[in-house]
Amino acid sequence: MLSAADIHAFVRDERAWKRAAQKPGGDDALAAGMISSKESNWLVFRRGTSDNAFSLKFSNALRASAFTDSFGTAASSNTHSAVPRQRWNSSARCDSEDAYADPLQQLLIRNMKLKGVAAMLSKRRLPQLARPSYISHAAREARRRSDLTRAAQELIDLERFERHQVVAMARSRFDTMVSAFFVAAEKDMIACEISGRRALFREWQEARRNTAASMDREFSKLTSMTPHEFKAICRLIRSEDVMRRRVQATEAQDRDLYARFMHLERLKALGKELNERPRRDVLHEAAAVLALAQKERARHVDAARGHGSHATSVGRVNGKRL
């Protein structure tokens, strides 16, 4: 009788899956070609993968009722062809009351029973359970040598694995050290660059202060005054220029207003004399008075503008000289 451990070991056996995938079948090629078709609704894996073909071959191998052992050695072809091939039950309901509710697992157990897996497992367990009455010295030495060889191979494999781990760890640590070294070198270079630029900037500031001090000394020797006094004089000249312009503008406005008042007074006097003198003489005299007033006004305006521009140019020249 097959136990759950035997079935589990057989299902988990990787070689059984490989043998089932490599075993040739009658309609495997046709079924593998219909992997992507809509009619293959029972596929275990997703569509479009090569795992579907392997699962199809394995399911066909499990569905086949040939009497084969666990190593894949088939019986005669006549026996294989004589056994009828059952159709795949695609229904989701399980009519059997067995402990295994999976139909695929039930099919696996049935085929394993038909192929005599239980008898073969029992035959294999008998020599393992039976104790040999006598072991010769040569067999004992051979077993000891095989055990030593297996232990040495295990040690070699373990040493190889540990060496690979050590090499990987050494590489990772070396990469970490190299990256840390380059980061530290970059920080040092940046610090050196900043310190050099700071020293250069301080030298430039010192040279600028020295140049300004030497210019102030030369200016004091040439003008007999300090830069502060020179700036105060320049401010005074600018304020004087502004006040002069304001006074000139006020004076021009006053003169214009006074000329208008004079013209009005003359026009009033001419209006009074309009009845005493002929009208033509009065008009000629009024025109002459207006022309004279306009000339006088233009002369005053030109004089005021010329005086203001002359004062501004003199102030600028004095400022440049100072």
C-alpha positions as a Markdown table, in Angstrom:
| # | Residue | x | y | z |
|---|---|---|---|---|
| 1 | Met | 0.0 | 0.0 | 0.0 |
| 2 | Leu | 1.3 | 3.4 | -0.9 |
| 3 | Ser | 1.7 | 5.9 | 1.9 |
| 4 | Ala | 1.3 | 9.6 | 1.8 |
| 5 | Ala | 5.1 | 10.0 | 2.2 |
| 6 | Asp | 5.8 | 7.8 | -0.8 |
| 7 | Ile | 3.3 | 9.8 | -3.0 |
| 8 | His | 4.8 | 13.0 | -1.7 |
| 9 | Ala | 8.3 | 11.9 | -2.5 |
| 10 | Phe | 7.3 | 10.7 | -6.0 |
| 11 | Val | 5.5 | 14.0 | -6.7 |
| 12 | Arg | 8.4 | 16.0 | -5.4 |
| 13 | Asp | 10.9 | 14.0 | -7.4 |
| 14 | Glu | 12.5 | 16.2 | -10.0 |
| 15 | Arg | 13.7 | 13.3 | -12.1 |
| 16 | Ala | 10.2 | 12.0 | -12.5 |
| 17 | Trp | 9.1 | 15.3 | -14.0 |
| 18 | Lys | 12.1 | 15.4 | -16.3 |
| 19 | Arg | 11.4 | 11.8 | -17.5 |
| 20 | Ala | 7.7 | 12.6 | -18.1 |
| 21 | Ala | 8.7 | 15.7 | -20.0 |
| 22 | Gln | 11.3 | 13.9 | -22.1 |
| 23 | Lys | 9.1 | 10.8 | -22.7 |
| 24 | Pro | 7.9 | 10.6 | -26.3 |
| 25 | Gly | 4.1 | 10.2 | -26.9 |
| 26 | Gly | 1.8 | 9.5 | -29.7 |
| 27 | Asp | -0.2 | 12.8 | -29.7 |
| 28 | Asp | 2.1 | 14.9 | -27.6 |
| 29 | Ala | 3.3 | 17.0 | -30.6 |
| 30 | Leu | -0.3 | 17.6 | -31.7 |
| 31 | Ala | -1.4 | 18.5 | -28.1 |
| 32 | Ala | 1.7 | 20.7 | -27.6 |
| 33 | Gly | 0.8 | 22.6 | -30.7 |
| 34 | Met | -2.7 | 23.3 | -29.3 |
| 35 | Ile | -1.3 | 24.9 | -26.2 |
| 36 | Ser | -2.4 | 28.4 | -27.2 |
| 37 | Ser | -5.8 | 27.3 | -28.6 |
| 38 | Lys | -9.0 | 28.1 | -26.9 |
| 39 | Glu | -10.0 | 24.4 | -26.7 |
| 40 | Ser | -7.2 | 23.7 | -24.1 |
| 41 | Asn | -9.1 | 24.9 | -21.1 |
| 42 | Trp | -7.5 | 22.5 | -18.6 |
| 43 | Leu | -4.0 | 23.9 | -18.7 |
| 44 | Val | -2.3 | 24.3 | -15.3 |
| 45 | Phe | 0.0 | 27.1 | -16.2 |
| 46 | Arg | -0.6 | 30.4 | -17.9 |
| 47 | Arg | -1.0 | 30.7 | -21.7 |
| 48 | Gly | 2.0 | 31.2 | -24.0 |
| 49 | Thr | 4.7 | 29.5 | -21.9 |
| 50 | Ser | 6.7 | 26.3 | -22.5 |
| 51 | Asp | 5.7 | 25.0 | -19.1 |
| 52 | Asn | 2.3 | 24.1 | -20.6 |
| 53 | Ala | 4.0 | 21.6 | -23.0 |
| 54 | Phe | 5.8 | 19.9 | -20.1 |
| 55 | Ser | 2.7 | 19.8 | -18.0 |
| 56 | Leu | 0.8 | 18.3 | -21.0 |
| 57 | Lys | 3.4 | 15.6 | -21.4 |
| 58 | Phe | 3.4 | 14.8 | -17.7 |
| 59 | Ser | -0.4 | 14.6 | -17.6 |
| 60 | Asn | -0.4 | 12.3 | -20.7 |
| 61 | Ala | 2.3 | 10.1 | -19.0 |
| 62 | Leu | 0.2 | 9.9 | -15.9 |
| 63 | Arg | -3.0 | 9.2 | -17.9 |
| 64 | Ala | -1.3 | 6.3 | -19.8 |
| 65 | Ser | -1.9 | 2.9 | -18.1 |
| 66 | Ala | 1.3 | 1.2 | -19.3 |
| 67 | Phe | 3.0 | -1.1 | -16.8 |
| 68 | Thr | 6.3 | 0.7 | -16.2 |
| 69 | Asp | 8.5 | 1.0 | -13.2 |
| 70 | Ser | 9.6 | 4.2 | -11.5 |
| 71 | Phe | 12.8 | 4.4 | -13.7 |
| 72 | Gly | 10.7 | 4.7 | -16.8 |
| 73 | Thr | 11.3 | 1.2 | -18.2 |
| 74 | Ala | 8.2 | 0.3 | -20.2 |
| 75 | Ala | 6.8 | -3.1 | -20.7 |
| 76 | Ser | 6.1 | -4.7 | -24.1 |
| 77 | Ser | 4.5 | -2.5 | -26.8 |
| 78 | Asn | 1.7 | -5.1 | -27.2 |
| 79 | Thr | 0.7 | -4.7 | -23.5 |
| 80 | His | 0.9 | -1.0 | -23.8 |
| 81 | Ser | -1.3 | -0.9 | -26.9 |
| 82 | Ala | -3.7 | -3.5 | -25.4 |
| 83 | Val | -4.6 | -1.4 | -22.4 |
| 84 | Pro | -7.5 | 0.9 | -23.3 |
| 85 | Arg | -6.8 | 4.6 | -22.9 |
| 86 | Gln | -9.3 | 6.4 | -20.7 |
| 87 | Arg | -10.6 | 9.9 | -21.4 |
| 88 | Trp | -9.6 | 12.8 | -19.2 |
| 89 | Asn | -12.3 | 13.7 | -16.7 |
| 90 | Ser | -12.6 | 17.5 | -16.9 |
| 91 | Ser | -15.4 | 17.8 | -14.4 |
| 92 | Ala | -14.7 | 19.6 | -11.2 |
| 93 | Arg | -16.7 | 17.2 | -9.0 |
| 94 | Cys | -14.9 | 14.3 | -7.3 |
| 95 | Asp | -17.2 | 11.2 | -7.0 |
| 96 | Ser | -14.6 | 9.1 | -5.0 |
| 97 | Glu | -14.7 | 9.2 | -1.2 |
| 98 | Asp | -11.0 | 8.6 | -0.9 |
| 99 | Ala | -8.8 | 10.8 | 1.3 |
| 100 | Tyr | -7.3 | 12.4 | -1.7 |
| 101 | Ala | -9.7 | 14.9 | -3.2 |
| 102 | Asp | -7.5 | 16.0 | -6.0 |
| 103 | Pro | -8.4 | 14.2 | -9.3 |
| 104 | Leu | -4.9 | 14.5 | -10.7 |
| 105 | Gln | -3.5 | 13.0 | -7.5 |
| 106 | Gln | -6.0 | 10.2 | -7.6 |
| 107 | Leu | -5.0 | 9.5 | -11.2 |
| 108 | Leu | -1.3 | 9.5 | -10.1 |
| 109 | Ile | -2.0 | 7.0 | -7.3 |
| 110 | Arg | -4.0 | 4.7 | -9.7 |
| 111 | Asn | -1.2 | 4.7 | -12.3 |
| 112 | Met | 1.4 | 4.1 | -9.5 |
| 113 | Lys | -0.5 | 1.1 | -8.3 |
| 114 | Leu | -0.9 | -0.2 | -11.9 |
| 115 | Lys | 2.8 | 0.2 | -12.5 |
| 116 | Gly | 3.8 | -1.7 | -9.3 |
| 117 | Val | 5.5 | 1.2 | -7.5 |
| 118 | Ala | 4.4 | -0.2 | -4.1 |
| 119 | Ala | 5.9 | -3.6 | -4.7 |
| 120 | Met | 9.1 | -2.1 | -6.0 |
| 121 | Leu | 9.4 | 0.2 | -2.9 |
| 122 | Ser | 8.8 | -2.7 | -0.6 |
| 123 | Lys | 11.5 | -4.7 | -2.4 |
| 124 | Arg | 13.9 | -1.8 | -2.0 |
| 125 | Arg | 13.2 | -1.5 | 1.7 |
| 126 | Leu | 13.8 | -5.2 | 2.5 |
| 127 | Pro | 17.6 | -5.1 | 1.8 |
| 128 | Gln | 17.9 | -1.9 | 3.7 |
| 129 | Leu | 16.0 | -3.2 | 6.8 |
| 130 | Ala | 17.7 | -6.6 | 6.8 |
| 131 | Arg | 21.0 | -6.8 | 8.7 |
| 132 | Pro | 23.8 | -8.6 | 7.0 |
| 133 | Ser | 25.1 | -11.4 | 9.2 |
| 134 | Tyr | 28.7 | -10.9 | 8.1 |
| 135 | Ile | 30.5 | -8.1 | 6.2 |
| 136 | Ser | 33.9 | -9.0 | 4.8 |
| 137 | His | 37.0 | -6.9 | 5.5 |
| 138 | Ala | 37.2 | -5.9 | 1.8 |
| 139 | Ala | 33.6 | -4.7 | 1.8 |
| 140 | Arg | 34.1 | -2.9 | 5.1 |
| 141 | Glu | 37.2 | -1.2 | 3.6 |
| 142 | Ala | 35.3 | -0.3 | 0.4 |
| 143 | Arg | 32.4 | 1.1 | 2.4 |
| 144 | Arg | 34.9 | 3.1 | 4.6 |
| 145 | Arg | 36.7 | 4.4 | 1.5 |
| 146 | Ser | 33.4 | 5.4 | -0.1 |
| 147 | Asp | 32.3 | 7.1 | 3.1 |
| 148 | Leu | 35.6 | 8.9 | 3.3 |
| 149 | Thr | 35.4 | 9.8 | -0.3 |
| 150 | Arg | 31.8 | 11.1 | 0.1 |
| 151 | Ala | 32.9 | 13.0 | 3.3 |
| 152 | Ala | 35.9 | 14.5 | 1.4 |
| 153 | Gln | 33.7 | 15.5 | -1.5 |
| 154 | Glu | 31.2 | 17.1 | 0.9 |
| 155 | Leu | 34.1 | 19.0 | 2.6 |
| 156 | Ile | 35.4 | 20.1 | -0.8 |
| 157 | Asp | 31.9 | 21.3 | -1.8 |
| 158 | Leu | 31.5 | 23.1 | 1.5 |
| 159 | Glu | 35.0 | 24.6 | 1.2 |
| 160 | Arg | 34.2 | 25.7 | -2.4 |
| 161 | Phe | 30.9 | 27.3 | -1.2 |
| 162 | Glu | 32.6 | 29.0 | 1.7 |
| 163 | Arg | 35.4 | 30.2 | -0.6 |
| 164 | His | 32.7 | 31.7 | -3.0 |
| 165 | Gln | 31.1 | 33.4 | 0.0 |
| 166 | Val | 34.4 | 34.7 | 1.2 |
| 167 | Val | 35.3 | 36.0 | -2.3 |
| 168 | Ala | 31.9 | 37.7 | -2.6 |
| 169 | Met | 32.2 | 39.2 | 0.8 |
| 170 | Ala | 35.8 | 40.4 | 0.0 |
| 171 | Arg | 34.6 | 41.9 | -3.3 |
| 172 | Ser | 31.7 | 43.7 | -1.6 |
| 173 | Arg | 34.0 | 45.0 | 1.2 |
| 174 | Phe | 36.6 | 46.0 | -1.4 |
| 175 | Asp | 34.0 | 47.9 | -3.4 |
| 176 | Thr | 32.8 | 49.6 | -0.2 |
| 177 | Met | 36.4 | 50.5 | 0.8 |
| 178 | Val | 37.1 | 51.9 | -2.7 |
| 179 | Ser | 33.9 | 53.9 | -2.7 |
| 180 | Ala | 34.6 | 55.2 | 0.8 |
| 181 | Phe | 38.2 | 56.1 | -0.3 |
| 182 | Phe | 37.0 | 58.0 | -3.3 |
| 183 | Val | 34.4 | 59.8 | -1.4 |
| 184 | Ala | 36.9 | 60.8 | 1.2 |
| 185 | Ala | 39.4 | 61.9 | -1.5 |
| 186 | Glu | 36.7 | 63.9 | -3.2 |
| 187 | Lys | 35.8 | 65.6 | 0.1 |
| 188 | Asp | 39.5 | 66.4 | 0.7 |
| 189 | Met | 39.9 | 67.8 | -2.8 |
| 190 | Ile | 36.8 | 70.0 | -2.3 |
| 191 | Ala | 38.1 | 71.2 | 1.1 |
| 192 | Cys | 41.5 | 72.0 | -0.4 |
| 193 | Glu | 39.9 | 73.9 | -3.3 |
| 194 | Ile | 37.7 | 75.9 | -0.9 |
| 195 | Ser | 40.6 | 76.7 | 1.4 |
| 196 | Gly | 42.7 | 77.8 | -1.7 |
| 197 | Arg | 39.9 | 80.0 | -3.0 |
| 198 | Arg | 39.3 | 81.5 | 0.5 |
| 199 | Ala | 43.0 | 82.4 | 0.8 |
| 200 | Leu | 43.0 | 83.9 | -2.7 |
| 201 | Phe | 39.9 | 86.0 | -1.9 |
| 202 | Arg | 41.5 | 87.2 | 1.3 |
| 203 | Glu | 44.6 | 88.2 | -0.6 |
| 204 | Trp | 42.4 | 90.1 | -3.1 |
| 205 | Gln | 40.6 | 91.9 | -0.3 |
| 206 | Glu | 44.0 | 92.9 | 1.3 |
| 207 | Ala | 45.3 | 94.1 | -2.1 |
| 208 | Arg | 42.1 | 96.1 | -2.6 |
| 209 | Arg | 42.4 | 97.7 | 0.8 |
| 210 | Asn | 46.0 | 98.5 | 0.2 |
| 211 | Thr | 45.2 | 100.1 | -3.1 |
| 212 | Ala | 42.5 | 102.2 | -1.6 |
| 213 | Ala | 44.7 | 103.3 | 1.2 |
| 214 | Ser | 47.5 | 104.3 | -1.2 |
| 215 | Met | 45.0 | 106.2 | -3.4 |
| 216 | Asp | 43.8 | 108.1 | -0.3 |
| 217 | Arg | 47.3 | 109.0 | 0.7 |
| 218 | Glu | 48.2 | 110.3 | -2.8 |
| 219 | Phe | 44.9 | 112.2 | -3.0 |
| 220 | Ser | 45.6 | 113.8 | 0.4 |
| 221 | Lys | 49.1 | 114.8 | -0.8 |
| 222 | Leu | 47.7 | 116.4 | -4.0 |
| 223 | Thr | 44.6 | 118.2 | -2.5 |
| 224 | Ser | 45.6 | 118.7 | 1.1 |
| 225 | Met | 42.3 | 117.2 | 2.2 |
| 226 | Thr | 41.0 | 113.9 | 3.3 |
| 227 | Pro | 38.6 | 111.8 | 1.3 |
| 228 | His | 35.8 | 112.6 | 3.8 |
| 229 | Glu | 36.3 | 116.3 | 3.3 |
| 230 | Phe | 36.4 | 115.9 | -0.5 |
| 231 | Lys | 33.1 | 114.0 | -0.4 |
| 232 | Ala | 31.5 | 116.7 | 1.8 |
| 233 | Ile | 32.7 | 119.4 | -0.7 |
| 234 | Cys | 31.3 | 117.5 | -3.6 |
| 235 | Arg | 27.9 | 117.2 | -1.8 |
| 236 | Leu | 28.0 | 120.9 | -1.1 |
| 237 | Ile | 28.7 | 121.7 | -4.7 |
| 238 | Arg | 25.8 | 119.5 | -5.8 |
| 239 | Ser | 23.4 | 121.0 | -3.3 |
| 240 | Glu | 24.6 | 124.5 | -4.4 |
| 241 | Asp | 23.9 | 123.7 | -8.0 |
| 242 | Val | 20.4 | 122.5 | -7.2 |
| 243 | Met | 19.6 | 125.6 | -5.2 |
| 244 | Arg | 21.0 | 127.8 | -7.9 |
| 245 | Arg | 18.8 | 126.2 | -10.5 |
| 246 | Arg | 15.8 | 126.6 | -8.2 |
| 247 | Val | 16.6 | 130.3 | -7.7 |
| 248 | Gln | 17.1 | 130.9 | -11.4 |
| 249 | Ala | 13.8 | 129.2 | -12.2 |
| 250 | Thr | 12.0 | 131.3 | -9.6 |
| 251 | Glu | 13.6 | 134.5 | -10.9 |
| 252 | Ala | 12.6 | 133.7 | -14.4 |
| 253 | Gln | 9.0 | 133.1 | -13.3 |
| 254 | Asp | 9.0 | 136.4 | -11.4 |
| 255 | Arg | 10.4 | 138.3 | -14.4 |
| 256 | Asp | 7.8 | 136.8 | -16.6 |
| 257 | Leu | 5.0 | 137.7 | -14.2 |
| 258 | Tyr | 6.4 | 141.2 | -13.8 |
| 259 | Ala | 6.6 | 141.7 | -17.6 |
| 260 | Arg | 3.0 | 140.5 | -17.9 |
| 261 | Phe | 1.9 | 143.0 | -15.3 |
| 262 | Met | 3.7 | 145.8 | -17.1 |
| 263 | His | 2.1 | 144.8 | -20.4 |
| 264 | Leu | -1.3 | 144.8 | -18.8 |
| 265 | Glu | -0.7 | 148.3 | -17.3 |
| 266 | Arg | 0.4 | 149.6 | -20.7 |
| 267 | Leu | -2.6 | 148.1 | -22.4 |
| 268 | Lys | -4.9 | 149.7 | -19.8 |
| 269 | Ala | -3.2 | 153.1 | -20.5 |
| 270 | Leu | -3.5 | 152.6 | -24.2 |
| 271 | Gly | -7.2 | 151.8 | -23.7 |
| 272 | Lys | -7.7 | 155.1 | -21.9 |
| 273 | Glu | -6.0 | 157.0 | -24.6 |
| 274 | Leu | -8.1 | 155.3 | -27.3 |
| 275 | Asn | -10.6 | 158.1 | -27.3 |
| 276 | Glu | -8.0 | 160.9 | -27.4 |
| 277 | Arg | -5.7 | 159.7 | -30.2 |
| 278 | Pro | -6.5 | 158.2 | -33.6 |
| 279 | Arg | -7.1 | 154.5 | -33.6 |
| 280 | Arg | -4.4 | 153.8 | -36.2 |
| 281 | Asp | -1.6 | 155.4 | -34.1 |
| 282 | Val | -2.8 | 153.5 | -31.1 |
| 283 | Leu | -2.7 | 150.2 | -32.8 |
| 284 | His | 0.8 | 150.8 | -34.2 |
| 285 | Glu | 2.0 | 151.8 | -30.7 |
| 286 | Ala | 0.4 | 148.7 | -29.2 |
| 287 | Ala | 2.0 | 146.4 | -31.7 |
| 288 | Ala | 5.4 | 148.1 | -31.1 |
| 289 | Val | 4.9 | 147.6 | -27.3 |
| 290 | Leu | 4.0 | 143.9 | -27.7 |
| 291 | Ala | 7.0 | 143.3 | -30.0 |
| 292 | Leu | 9.3 | 145.1 | -27.5 |
| 293 | Ala | 7.9 | 143.1 | -24.7 |
| 294 | Gln | 8.4 | 139.8 | -26.5 |
| 295 | Lys | 12.0 | 140.7 | -27.3 |
| 296 | Glu | 12.6 | 141.6 | -23.7 |
| 297 | Arg | 11.1 | 138.4 | -22.5 |
| 298 | Ala | 13.2 | 136.3 | -24.9 |
| 299 | Arg | 16.4 | 138.1 | -23.9 |
| 300 | His | 15.7 | 137.5 | -20.2 |
| 301 | Val | 15.0 | 133.8 | -20.9 |
| 302 | Asp | 18.2 | 133.3 | -22.9 |
| 303 | Ala | 20.2 | 135.1 | -20.3 |
| 304 | Ala | 18.8 | 132.9 | -17.5 |
| 305 | Arg | 19.5 | 129.7 | -19.5 |
| 306 | Gly | 23.0 | 130.7 | -20.3 |
| 307 | His | 23.8 | 131.7 | -16.7 |
| 308 | Gly | 22.5 | 128.3 | -15.5 |
| 309 | Ser | 24.5 | 126.2 | -18.0 |
| 310 | His | 27.6 | 128.3 | -17.2 |
| 311 | Ala | 27.2 | 127.7 | -13.5 |
| 312 | Thr | 26.6 | 124.0 | -14.0 |
| 313 | Ser | 29.7 | 123.6 | -16.2 |
| 314 | Val | 31.8 | 125.6 | -13.7 |
| 315 | Gly | 30.6 | 123.4 | -10.8 |
| 316 | Arg | 31.4 | 120.2 | -12.8 |
| 317 | Val | 34.9 | 121.5 | -13.7 |
| 318 | Asn | 35.5 | 122.4 | -10.1 |
| 319 | Gly | 34.3 | 119.0 | -9.0 |
| 320 | Lys | 36.6 | 117.3 | -11.4 |
| 321 | Arg | 39.5 | 119.4 | -10.3 |
| 322 | Leu | 38.8 | 118.7 | -6.7 |
